[in-house]
Amino acid sequence: MLYYAIDKETNKLKITADSLLLLKNEIKNLGKSEEDYLILEDVDMKYISRIVYVDGQCVYNNRDFWLNKAQDILEDYDEHEVLDFMGLPVNKFRYETERNSNASRLSAIDGTAGEVDYNITVGAEFISLFREECIKTKFETVTPIEIGMKLAPVISFVLTGSFREAKLTLKTIENDAFLTEERMQKYEDMLDAADVITYATDEEYYYTAGEEG
């Protein structure tokens, strides 16, 4: 069993220990208070993140939600609507498990390379969830092969962690009996929420890709 201490001010993983006692002692040795940290427990179970919506907001692997807001939901969990990828209610145990898992791996992201690596990991999980949705669907007017061919460019971007490009490509695909407007919106919401990459902007950039003059 592992325990993690995440600095509340920076949202960075600061301490990992084999027991809660050792973790608390390390915090004390640093001259800090337990109140300065978000303490998480590794339940020794590997989960694909399944939670997508909380009270109508897409929180799928969302950095801000899992690091800053997820704890608040636990205080009155039964008063909130928490839904998984298939639109089914999520029990409190599952929620707490994903909170620990998501918060610990999000806080461990280190730099741009870490952001890309994280997106690639989440992208593979996203595809697993998509395959689950296909498996549980009875196809009639459209076939899984047709769906796969339509989404091939999107899947390629998702698997490389390129969520921004995947979303733009997804917007060019026509709806059908499976890829309904509602389902496509869910996919777009998930790609938006899970994207942790810090992109270059006009104000702050590293390289400029433009025409040579």
N, C-alpha and C positions, 0 to 999 in steps of 0.2 A: 504494500500500500504506500502510495506517495502522497505528500501534501505540498501545496504550492501557496506562496505568498506573493500577491500581485500588488505593487505599489499603486494606491488609489490616485495619487497625484499624476503619475506618468503612464499608468496602465501598462507597465512593464513587469515581466516576471523577475522577481528579485531573489527568492529563496525556494529551494526544493529540499525536502527532508523526508526521511523514511517513517517518521512518526510525528504526530501533532505536538508532542512534548519537545522533540528536537527542534521543530519549526519555531515554537514559541520561545525556546531558549535562544535561538539564533536571532530572533527579533529583539529580544532583551539585550543580547550582546552588542547589537548595533545601536543601542540606545534609543530604539524606536518603541512606539506603542502598537499593540495589536490593531487598534483602531485605524492605523495608517495603512493597513493592508486588507485586501480581499483574500480571505483564506479559502482555498478550494481543496477538495478531497478527490483523489483519483479512485474511481470505483472499480478499476481494473477491468473495464469492459470497453471494447472498441465499438463505437457507434458511428454510423453515417448520420450526419445531421438531417433530421426529418422535419423539424419544426419550421413552418413557413410563415404563418400569420399569427399575430397576437393582437387581438382587438382590432382587426381589420388592417393592421400595418404589417408589411412584409419585413420579417426580421431574419430571413434565412442567412445564417453565417454573418450577420451584420456586426461590424466591429463596435460601433457606438452602442448598440442595444445590449450585446452580451457583456460588454465591459462596464457599462455605466447604468443600465436601466433594468437588466434582467432580475436583479435581486428584489426590486420593488414589487414585482409580480407575485413573489412568494408570500408576501405578507397577507394577501387576501386572494389567493390563487383561484378559488372557486368563483370569484366575481369577474374573472377574465375569460375571454374566449381564445383558447390556444388550439390551433389547427395544424395538422401535419401536411405533408405533400399531397396526400390523397383527400384532404379536406376533412379528416376525421379528428375528433377531440383527442388531446394529449393529456395523459394523467400527470399528476404532480411529480411522481418519481421519475418519469421519462424527462420531464422538463428540467428537473434538478440535475439529472445525468448529463443532458446536453449543455446545460449552463456551465457545469464544471469543465466539460470537454472543450466547448467552444471558447470559453474565456481563457483557458490555459494556453490553447494553441494560438489564439489571436494575440495574446500578450507576448508570446514568444517570437513574433515576427521581427526580423532584424534587417532593416534596410530594404532597398528595392529588390534585391535578389530574393529576400525572404518573402516579399509580397508576391512575386511571380511564382515562387515555389508553393506558397499557400493557395493561390488561385488554381494552380495545376491540380493540387490535391482535392480541392473543393469541386473542380471541374469533373474529375473522375467520379466523385460522389454524386454529382448532379446527373451524370449519364446513367449511373446505377438506378437512381430514382426514376428517371425517364423510362428505362427498360422495364422497371416494375409496373409503371403505369400502362405500358404497352401490353405486358403479359396479362394484366387484369382486365383488359379491354376486349370485347367481342367485336371484331371487325366485320363489316358487311359491305358497305359501298366503297371502301378504300382498304388497301392491303398494307401490312407492315413494311413490305418491300418498297412500296410507293412512298410511305412516310419516311423511311430511311434515306431514300434517294433525295427527297425534298430537303431533308435536314442535314445531309452530309456536310455541306459547307459550314453550317452552324456548329455541328459536333466537332469538326476539326478545330475551330477557334476555341470552343469550350475546353477541349482537352489540352490546349496549350496555355490555358489561363487567360486568353484574350477575350474577356467578357464584354468589353465595350464593342469590339468588332463583331462578336457573336450576336449581340443585341441588334446592331444595325442590319446585319444579314437576316436575322429573324424577321425584321419588319418588312422585308421584301417578299416573304413567302405567303402565298395565298391560303386562305382558310379552307378547310374541308371538314368532313364528318368527325375526324379525330382532332385535327388542329383547329379547334374552334377559337373564336375570338377570346373567350374567357380563359381557355387553356394557354393560349399564346401570351395573354397578359400576365398570367401567373409566371410563365418562364421569363418574361421580360423583368418582372418585379424581382425575381430571384437573382437574376444576373446583376441587376442594379444594386441590390442589397448586399450581395456577397463580394463585390469587387473592392479589393483593398489597395489596388495599385494607385500610386500617386503619379498622375500623368503630367507631362510638361505642359505649361501654359505660355501665353504670350508674355506674361509678366515675369515668369521664372522658368527658364528652360536650360537644357544642357547642350543640345545640338539643334541646328536649324536645317530642315530638309526642304529645300526650295530650288527654284531654277537658278542655274549659274548664269551670270550675266557678264 
